[in-house]
Amino acid sequence: MKTIKVYGPGCTRCETTEAMVKEAAAKLGVAVDVEKVTDAKSIAMAGVMSTPGIAIDGKLVHAGGLPDEAKLEDWLRA
């Protein structure tokens, strides 16, 4: 199971990113545990300077704007 953290204050883009992660995981049949991180200090400590951010298994893979669907699927397959 992959551990995924979606970093963001709760804006529309952040909510959309969380939904994209869940949909891509379901499409690929990848088991994921998705955690939403909204605390500003935790977001900064993770190195996310622009939200939304995505970390997979502790590695920050995306920050700022909606992720590209193909890249998101590649990250989940890795």
C-alpha positions in Angstrom: 0.0 0.0 0.0 1.3 3.4 -0.9 1.0 6.3 1.6 0.0 9.5 -0.1 -0.2 13.0 1.4 -2.0 15.8 -0.4 -0.8 19.1 1.0 -3.1 22.2 0.8 -5.2 24.5 2.8 -8.5 23.1 1.5 -8.9 25.1 -1.7 -10.7 23.8 -4.8 -7.5 22.8 -6.5 -6.4 20.8 -3.4 -9.7 19.0 -3.2 -9.5 18.2 -6.9 -6.0 16.9 -6.5 -7.1 14.6 -3.7 -9.9 13.3 -5.9 -7.5 12.8 -8.9 -5.2 10.8 -6.7 -8.0 8.5 -5.5 -9.4 8.1 -9.0 -6.0 7.3 -10.6 -5.3 4.7 -7.8 -8.7 3.1 -8.4 -8.1 3.0 -12.1 -4.7 1.3 -11.7 -5.8 -1.0 -8.9 -3.2 0.5 -6.6 -4.0 0.4 -2.8 -3.4 3.8 -1.3 -3.8 5.5 2.0 -4.5 9.2 1.3 -4.0 11.8 4.0 -5.0 15.4 3.5 -2.5 17.8 5.2 -4.0 21.3 5.8 -1.8 22.7 8.5 0.4 25.5 7.1 3.4 24.6 9.3 3.3 21.0 8.2 3.0 22.0 4.5 6.0 24.2 4.8 8.0 21.6 6.7 7.3 19.2 3.8 9.0 21.6 1.4 5.8 22.5 -0.4 6.1 26.2 -1.4 3.0 26.2 -3.7 -0.1 24.1 -3.2 -1.4 21.6 -3.9 1.5 19.3 -3.2 1.7 15.5 -3.4 4.1 13.2 -1.5 4.1 9.5 -2.2 5.8 7.2 0.4 7.5 10.2 1.9 8.9 11.7 -1.3 7.5 15.0 -2.6 6.6 14.4 -6.3 4.5 17.5 -7.1 3.9 21.1 -5.9 1.8 23.8 -7.4 -1.3 23.4 -9.6 -3.1 20.4 -10.7 -0.9 17.4 -11.5 -0.7 15.9 -15.0 -2.9 12.8 -15.1 -0.2 10.7 -16.9 2.5 11.7 -14.5 0.2 11.0 -11.6 -0.3 7.5 -12.9 3.4 7.0 -13.4 4.1 8.1 -9.8 1.5 5.6 -8.6 3.0 2.8 -10.6 6.5 3.4 -9.4 
